[in-house]
């Protein structure tokens, strides 16, 4: 089902009327932005102020089957972008079918499911949906999960147990296509290509220059290659060596390369081993679930490839053959827990974080450590402080069950000397203080912080909270870069506010900051303490009251990792320049409820002349910007710097570029099959240097926000692939 031209026109005009004046934008540009928003936000995160002209007529039904049919059309128009046309789930929303759905909802009632959907969906808000619409969507979900013994249409008080009315036969009819593969689908042995040598702790602490054995290559998260065969003088000769098509779905991968073998995570929890010379597939393993969801990285240790699955399991595979060695559950996926960034292995322990912590349930988010040989749980560090724990008084009077958020959805760093692992934590949930029944003064430890955790026992060594009581969905969860400068041991981070933070990594002492993009959420950042002060209207925001702020939830910086180029002493960061309007929605304090709950609109950052993408280089001693490169297309990869004085990065407009790390000048570029997305890496085989990067689709706000602003940038909506480049042979 789709909206009519008349309906879309009405919606665009409404958005134009509501849009406040935007600095530095022409009337034509404002028109294009509003029009794009009118089309895009109706699907996944509809504008809460749209009028009835953009809604679908409420279904008048008298029976469950007719109600479910009407709900199918509503789901397609309002929910499918986030949850998939077949309820299969994406990175924007969990799957709503099969075992995970029944595990969570089977013993509950339609009335509870309806209330949960109505209170929290869609995250962007859509007041045009009426109660009858939400009931129809609920009926569609039930029918799609085998509920076929119900005659009467659902009401807000329907209270039968869902599982008691689900027919396995009917549920089977809902599955499309054959069952997904499990286990090995392609068999082979890497020893036939390159003799495998087990990976030791020492090899991870000081990897061979030819290898890329973990996300961001080293424990200190420098995303730097010491290879220097490709330089500013010869990079113009760089050409495609080989390409490998990946599985479709949301994808932001960081390949591993060890002894000439590329280990690649695909959407749907599929891992492949490829020959780095030719791209030949050696083995392929499906751990499941076979959805389109994204996983960013995997780990290698001893003789194992270790992956975190999207349904919050740890799986270890034989690195030579892909055969599964062990499996363990990290968290209960039926309660909404998931993973989107994989582990690192430190001192024989698998360290990983957790996502999906927005619900009001007994279990909270945590960082966990597991024995690398067995998967056995060794310790957990909870990122949400309970009432009777240190930091517990920072959550106001909320009961423990209503304290949510604190995800660690980007893999941390590790200092082997200090035996500390450094992680960023996400904000409190829901996004706005009034929605979570708190004030701007309820800081909510240990959210939106850097936490330094002892790897021996999981105890907290220190924390620094960058943005207490975060109010705009701008989290500080991203990589922690560890840098030594003289006698100083430092940790740097850069979050969605676009603020580069500098701290002592031994003590956590604040050392300085730098604003890398325009921000107007804070009126003050204390130069001595780093304490931020929100604008008054943000501090006092009420339910359904719109506030404007920069940057947007696409982030001044998001998951795209920055790189530290030690020879020049600069951090090179991929940045984004968009802004948002935000309005809190009401969320009831009900067990099993919770969620995100904010309505939002997006627009270009004032003063940027529409340049959504920025690469900035910052001196780590002075924190000053050394150079920057700006463009219309947003950047969708991390930055990779090399000893050849190059930094590689890719963008939404399919361009993969090399810049001079000293000046920011573009010295080479090529165009790939679709948008360039993921984490570039460099490796060497037999003395020959390669540069690898993925093209990919999917992803959350870093992609969707530029999509609704820069509508003139087009790219295929498929085409996940790994591209490998090298210099021609002499």
N, C-alpha and C positions, 0 to 999 in steps of 0.2 A: 504494500500500500504506500502511496505517496501523497504529499500535500499538493493541492492545486496551485496553479499560477496565481490565482486570486489570493489564496491563503498566504503564499510566500510573499507576495507583494505587500499585503497588509502587515505581515510580520516585519519586513524590512523597513517600512515606513515607521512602524512603531518604535523599532530600535533607533532609527535616526532621530526621532523625536525625543527619546530618552537619553541619548548620548550626550554627555557634557562636552563642552568645548575642549579640544585637544591641541596643546601647543605644538606648533611646527607642522601641522597637517593641513593640506589643502582640502577644500570641500569635496573634490573628486575622490581623494584618498579616503576621507571619512566615509563617503558613500560606499566605496568598495569594501571597507572593513565591515560596516554594518550589514551590508548585503551578505557577505560571507558568513557572518555570525548568524544571520537569520536562517541560513540553510543548515549550517553545521550543528549548532547547539540544540536544534530540535531533536536530534537523534540520540546523542549520548548524554549531554548535559544541557537540557533545554533551559532557555532563559526564563527565570521565574516570573518575569513581568510580561510575558507574551499574553495576548488576549485570546478570546475564544475563537477568533478567525484562524488560529494556527492549531487548534485542537481537532481531534477526531470526535465525531459525535458519540456521546455515551451510548453504549449498546443497551437496547431494551430487550432483555432476555427473560425467558420463563423457564428454562431448563439448563442443566449443567452443560450439556454438550454444545448448545447454542452459545452459552456464555463463554465456553472455552474457545470456540471458533472465533468469536469476536475478540477474545483476548490474544489470539494468535496474530491478528492484524495489528493490534495495539503494541504487542511485544516487538513485532518487526519494525514498527515505526519509532518506538520510544526506547527500546532496550537492547536490540540486537547488536548495535555498534559496540557496546561494552561487553555483552555476554555471549555474543555469537548468534548467528541466525538459527543454529540448531542447539542452542543452550550449551555449547561446547566450552565456553569461557574464553577470555583473552586476558592480557595483562591489565586491562581496565576493569575487569569484573570476573568473578569466579564462575566456573561451570555450574549449571543449575539442573543437571540431570544425572541419572544413574546412582551408583552407590554413595558418592559423597553427599548428594542431595538428600537421599533417604536416611543416611546416617544422622544428618543434622535435623531433618524435619519429620522423619517417619513416625516418631512417637509424639509429635506435637499435632496441633489442630490447624485447620485452614484459617481460623480467626487469628491465631498468632502469626502465621505466615503473612496474611493480609496486612495486619497491623505493622509488621516489620517492614514490608515493602512500602506501604503508604508513608511511614515515618521517615524513611531513609532513601528512597529511590524516586527519580534518578538523582545522583549526587549534585547535579547542577540545578535541581529544582525545576518543577513544571506545574504551576498552579492551574493550568488548563485541564489537568487530569482530575476527574471527579471520582467519588467513591466507587461508582459503578465500573469505571475504567480499571481501577485497582483490583476490584473483585474479579473482573474478566481476566486480567493478567494472571491473577492467582489461580483461577480455574485452568488457564492454559498450562501453567507450570505443573499442576497436578495431573492433568490429562496426559501431558508429555511424559510424565513419570509413572504411567500405568494406572492411575486412578480412573476406573471405568464402571464402578458399581454405584455411582451417585446419580440420582435423577433430578433432584431439585437444585436450582441455581444457588450458588453460595451467597451468604449474607455476612455481615460483619461479625456475627455471633455464631457462625457454623462451628461446631465443636467436636466433630468426630475425629478419631485418630487416623492420620493420613495413611499409615502403613496397612491398617485393617481394610482399607478400601482400594488397595492397589493390586492389580492382577499382574502376575509375572508374564503371562502371555501378552497382555496388552503392553506392558513395559518393553517386551522384546520387539513388538511391532514398531516401537518408536525408534529403535536403533537403525541408523542408516549405514549401509555398506557392511562389509565383513569386519570382524573384530580386528583390532589393531595388533600388529606383531608384538611379541614379547621375547626378550632375550636376544640372542645373536641372530641376525638376519643375513649377514655376510661374514664368513669365516676366513681367517688368515692369521699370519704370524709376523710381527714386525721384525723378528730375527732374520727373516728372508730378505729384508731390505737394509737393515742396520742392526748389528748385534746389540741387544738391550743390556744396559748396565743399571743395576738398581740405584735409585736416587737416595742419597744420604742427606742427613741434616746439614753437613758441611757443604754439600753441593748446592743446597738451597740457599745457604747463607752467602755463598760466593759462587754464583753460577758461571759456567763457561760462557765466554762472550758469544759463542755461536748459538746458545740456547735461549729460550724464553719459557722458563719452567713454571711460572705462576702468573696470575693476573698482575699487571703492571711490572712484571719481570722479577722484581726483587722485593724483599720484605719491607724496604723503606718506601715502596710505592713511587719510585722515580719515573717509571714509564720511559726509561732511557736505555738505548742500546750503545755499547762501547764499540760497535762495528763502524769502520770509517772508509770502507771501499767506495761507497756512494757518497759523493760530496757535492758542494755547491757548484763545483767546476764541471762535473760530469752528469749531474742528475737529469739534465735535459735529454740524455740518451736512454733514460729508463724506459723499459718496454715490458709488455705483458709476457710472463713466462708460461703461466697456465691458469685456468679457472675451474672451479668446482661448484656445481649447482647444489644448494642446500635444500633441506626440507622447508616448506612454506610455513608461515606463522610469524608471530612477533619475534624479533631477533635483535640482540645487541651483544653478540658474542666476543669473547676474548680468547683466541686460540692459544693453546700451549704448543711449544715446539721443543722437542728433546731428541738429541742425536739424529736429527734429520727427519723425525717423524712428527707430523702435525696431528694433534688431538683436538677435535672440533666438536663443540656442543651445538646441537641443532634444536629448533623448537620441538616440543613434544617429548623432551627428555631422551633424545637420541644422541649418542656419542659415536663419532667416526674416527678412525685412525687412517691417515693419508700419508703417502710417500711425499716428502717435501720437495723432491727433485721433479717429479712428474705429475703429482696430483692423483696418482692411482689409489683407489680405495683398498685398504688392507682388511679392516673389519668394521662392522657396524653393530651396535647394541642398543636395544630399546628397553629402557627401564620403566616406562609408563609414568603417569597417564599420558596417552597419546593425544594431547590437546595442542592448541596453537600457542600456548604460553611460552614465555621467554625465560631462559636461564643464561646468565652472563658469563659464568666461568666455572672451571673445574680445577682440580688439584692433582698433582702427581707426587707420589712418595713411595720409596722403596720400589716394589714391583707393581704398584697399584695406581690406577686412575680413580679418583674419588669424586663423586658428583653428589650434589644436593638436588633433589627433585622438586618440581613445582608443588607437589603435595607433601612437602616437608619430611622426606626421608633422606637418609644417607645411604649410598650404594657404592661399593668398592668393586672395581673390575680389574682383572689381570691386564696389565698394560701391554703385554705381548699379544694376547689373543682376544681380549674383550670379554672373557668368561667372568660371570659374576662370582665374587668371593664371599661377600657378606652384605647384609642389609640391616638397617635399624631405623626405627621411627624417631624423628626428632621432636615432632609435635603432632597433635591430632588435627588432620586436615578437615575433618567433618565439623570442626569448630571455627573454621575460617583461616587457620594458619597455613602459611605457604612459604616458599622461598623463591627469590628471583636472582640472587647473587650467591654464587657458590662459596666453597670454603677456601681457607689456606691451611697448610699443615705447618705447625711450629713445635719443634722439640718433641716430635712423635705424636702430637695431638692435632686432631682435626678441629679447627675453630670455625664456627659459622654463626650467622645471625638468623633473624626470623622476620617475616612479614605477615600481614593479615591480622593485625592486633587492634582493630578498631571497634570490636564488639564488647559489650558488657557481659563478660563471663568471668569465672573464677581465675582462669589461667591468664597470665600476663606474658608480654614479650620478654625474651632473654637471649643472651649470647651463651652458647654451649661449647664444651670441649668433649671430644670423644677419642678413645684409643684408636690410633690409625690402623692397628693390626686386627681389631675385632669390632669396632664401632661402639664399644661399651661407653656409656655416659660417664664422664669423669667429674664434671662440675657444670653449674649454671650460674650466670650472673643476671639477675632480674633488672631490667631497665626501668621498671615502674616501682617506686618506693611504696610499700604498704604502710598503713597508719602507724604500726608499732615499730617501724624500722627507721634508721637514719634517713632524713629527707621526707619522711612520711607526712610531716606537718605542712608540706608545701602544696598539698592538694586540697586545701580548705577543709570542709567538713564531709567531703565525699567518702562514702563507703568504698572499701577496696574494690568491690566488684564493678564500680562505675569509673575506675581509673583506667584509661585506655591510651593506646599509642605507644611511642617509644620503640618503633621498629628499627632494626639494624639491617636494612635491605641493601647495603653496599658493603663489600668485604673489607675487613680491617687490615691494619699493618702490624708489624711485629719488630721489637727490638731484642735481639738475642742476648745482648749484654745485660740489659735491665730486666729481662724476662717479663716485659710488659707488652700487651697487645692493645692497640689504639683503634677505637671505633667511634663513628659518629652515630648519634641516635636521632630518630625522627621526632616530630612534635607530638603534643597531646592530641587526642581525638575526642570529640569532633574538632573541626578546625578552628572554630571561633569560641573564645571564652564563654560568652553567654549561652551558646549551644551546649556546652559541657557543664553548665550550672556552676561556673567559676567566674572569677574576675581576672583582670590583667595582673593582679598582684599574687595570684596563686601560681607559683612558678612551675610546679609539676616536675620535680626531679624523678628520673634523670633524663628527661626528654630534652631534645635540641641541644645536646651537649657533646663534648669530647669526653669519653670515659677511658681511663687507662687501667686495664685489668691485669692482675697477676696471673700468668699462665700456669703457675704451679697449682693454685687452688681456687681461682676465679674470684678472689677478693678484689674490691675496688681500691686502687692505689690513690687515684685522685680523679677529679672531674672538673670541667669548666663548662658552665652553661652559657652558650653564646647568646641565645634569645629566650629568656624566661617567658613563660606564658604565651608562646607563639600564637599569633592571631590571624594569619593570612595563608596558611598552607605553604609556608616557606621554610622547609626543614634544613637542618645542618648535618645530614646523614652521610655525606659523601667521603671520599678517600681522605686519609690522614697521611701526609707526606712528611717523612722523617729526614731531617737535614742536619748535618754537623757543620758548624762554622766556627773555626778555632776551637775554643774550649766549650762552646755552647752546643747543647743538644736540644734541637728545636723540633716542633711539630707544627705544620701548616695545614689549614683547611680552608675550603671555600664553598659556601652554601648558596641557597637560593636567593638570599638577599644580595648576593654579589659582593660580599665583604670577605676579603682575604684576611684570615686570622693567624696570628703568630703567637706561640706559647712555648715555654720551657717544657720539654717532654719528661724531665725528671720530676719536677715539682708541680707542673700545671700552671705556673705563674704566667699571667698575661704579659706579652711582650710588644704588642702593637697590632695595627690593622690597616687595611687599605680598601677603599671603596673602588671596585673595578668597573661598575656600571652605575648609572644614575639610580639613586634610591631616595624616596621621600616618605618611607614608613616611619623612620626614626628622626626625631628632632635633635637628638644628641647621642653621641657615642663617647663615653668618658675615655680620654686619652691615657689615663693611668690604670683604669680597671677594666676597660672594655664594656662597661655597663651601658646598655642601650635604653633609650627612652622613646616610646611610641608617641606619635601624634595623638593629641587629645581625642579627636573623633574616633580613632581606632581603639583607644583605651576604653572609651565609653560606648562603643557600638552596641545597638540594641538589635533584637530580632527583626529581620526583614528591612534593616536600615542599610542602605548602600554606602560603602566607602570606596574610595579610589586609592590605589597604591602602586608603586613601582619598586622592584620588578614584579612580574606576574608569577603564578604558580609554575610556569615553564622554567622559572629559575633564572637569576643572573647567571648561575651555573647549576647544572643538574648532574646526572649520572656520568656524563662524559668526563673522564679523568684528565687532570692536568699532568704535565710532565716537568721534571726538574732537570735542566741542562747544567750539570755541575761545572763544566769548563767555563761557562760564562756567568754562572751564579744567578740564573733567572728561572723562575717558574713560568711556564707557558700554559695559559688556561683557555679552554673554549667557553665562550660566554654567550648569553642571549639577552636581547634588548626588547622586551615587551612588558606591558603593564596590565592591570586588571581592576575591575570593580567587583566588590565582594559584599555579599549579604548573608548574615547568619540565618539559619532556619532552626526551628524548635526541634529538640530531640528529647523524648521522654526518658526519665531514669527508670528503665524497665529491663530486667534481666533478659539477656539475649538480644537486646536492642543495641543502640550505639550507632556507629557509622561515621560519615564525614560531614554531611549536612552544611553545605553552603551553596549559594547561587553565585554565578560569576559571569562576567563579560571580559573581553580582552581587547587591547588596542596597542598601537605602536608606542614605544618609549619616546617621550618628548626630547627634542634636541638631537635625535639620531638620523633624521631625514629618511626614515624607513629602513635603516640598516639593522636588520634583526640579528645578524650574526656578527660576532666579534671574537678575535683572537688577541689576547693581551699578554705581554711579557713583563714580569715584575722582578725587580732586584730584591733578593731575599734579605739583604742587609738593610737597605734603605726603605724598602716597600714601595718604591716609586715605579711608575710605569715607564718601561724602557722604550717600547714601541707597541703599536696596535695595528690590526688589520680588520677592517669592517666591510660588510657586504650585505646585500639584501637577503640572500639565502641563509637560513640558520645552519649551524654546524651540528652534526649528528654523530661524530666520533670523538673519542678521546684524542689527545695530542700525543704523538710519539716523537721524541727528540733523539738524535744520534750524534756520535762522535764526529760525523761528517759535517757538523754544523747545520743540520737540517731539522725541521719539524714538519711532520706529516699530519694531515687532518682532512676529513671529508664532510660533505654538506648535503642538504636536502635536494639541491639541484643536480645531483649525480656527479659532482666534481670531487676528485681526489687530488689534493694539492701538496706541494712541498714548498716551504717558506725558508728563507735564510734566517737561522735562529738569532743572528746578531742584529738584523735590520728589519725583519718582518716582510721583506720583499718576496713575492711569489716567483719562484724560479722554475717551477714545473707544474703541470696539471694535466689530467686526463679525465675522461667522462666514462662512468660505468653504466651498467644496465638499468639500475634504479638508484634510489637515494643511498648514499654511502653512510653506513650506520654500524657502529661497533667499536672495537678497540684495535687500532693498527699495531702490528708487531714487526720485529725484524729478527732474522736468524741467518745462519750461514751453514752451508754444506760444502765440504771440501774446499774451503777458503772463498767461496762465492757468497756474497751477501744478497739476501732477498728482503723485500718489503711486502707484507701481506695485510690485506684489509677486507672487510666484508661489506657487501651491499645488502640492505635489508629493509623491511617495512615493519609497521606496527610501532608500538611504544605509546607512551602516555603523553602528558602535557608538553614535553619538549618538541613533539611532533604535531600534536593536534592544535596547539596554539598558533604556531606559524602557518599551519594549514588554513586556518580561518582568517588569517590576516593577509598573507601573501598568496592569494588564490591564483595568481598568474604563474606560479611555479608548479609545474606538473611533472609527474613521474609515474611509471608503471606501478600498480598496486600489488605486484608480485616481483619475484626475481632475486630472492635470497641467494647469495653466492659468495664464495671466497675467491678473491683475486690475488695473484702472486706476481710481483714485478721483480726484474733484475736488470743489470746492465748486459748488453750484448757481449758475446764472446769475442775476444780479440781475433 
